[in-house]
Amino acid sequence: MADIRNFLIARHLRADASMHVLHYRGARLVRQGRGLAFWFLPMSASIAEVPVDDRELSILFHARSSDFQDVTAQGIVTYRIVEPATLADRIDFTIDLASGAYLKQPLDRIGLHVTELARQHAAGWIGATPIRSVLTEGPALIREKVEHGLAEDAGLGAMGLAIASVRISSVKPTPDVDKA
């Protein structure tokens, strides 16, 4: 979150080194970069702050195997924003010019998008595989399918996102199947 100080009619913004700041005056991009510090007039400025450090996203999803048994998989997807200006054009990262907080929840939107893509790739493999294979080979193959699917997704690249890693920590059946 940017540190914004108020001095009479002008304000001063100081951003962390892990934040890419885009400063607009009107519809024109005035400056952009990581870890910027600058003065601005709040009446004519619009500022977006995009995090460029690695972000971890917990995923938990349910799927049904080819023999109609429910399975729950849990893991973590690590992503990073590689093209902050491109992503800021697609998702609103505008900050409040008084507090430095986001006006909307852009990281939640990214998280939802990545989670649903991961769920789609994992559920596709689980749905075509019997429960026995899902439970014995599950974590490694689900990780491989999700990682491969996310890496080749053209939408993520067009948004300016890159997947750093995928980890699947557990694959569990329903309690009834687990007892059997």
Secondary structure, DSSP 4 states (H G I P E B T S, - for coil): --EEEEETTEEEEE--TTEEEEEEETTEEEEEEET-EEEE-TTTEEEEEEE-S-EEEEEEEEEE-TTS-EEEEEEEEEEEES-HHHHHHHS--BB-TTT--BSS-HHHHHHHHHHHHHHHHHHHHHHTS-HHHHHHHHHHHHHHHHHHHHHT-HHHHHHTEEEEEEEEEEEEE-HHHHH-
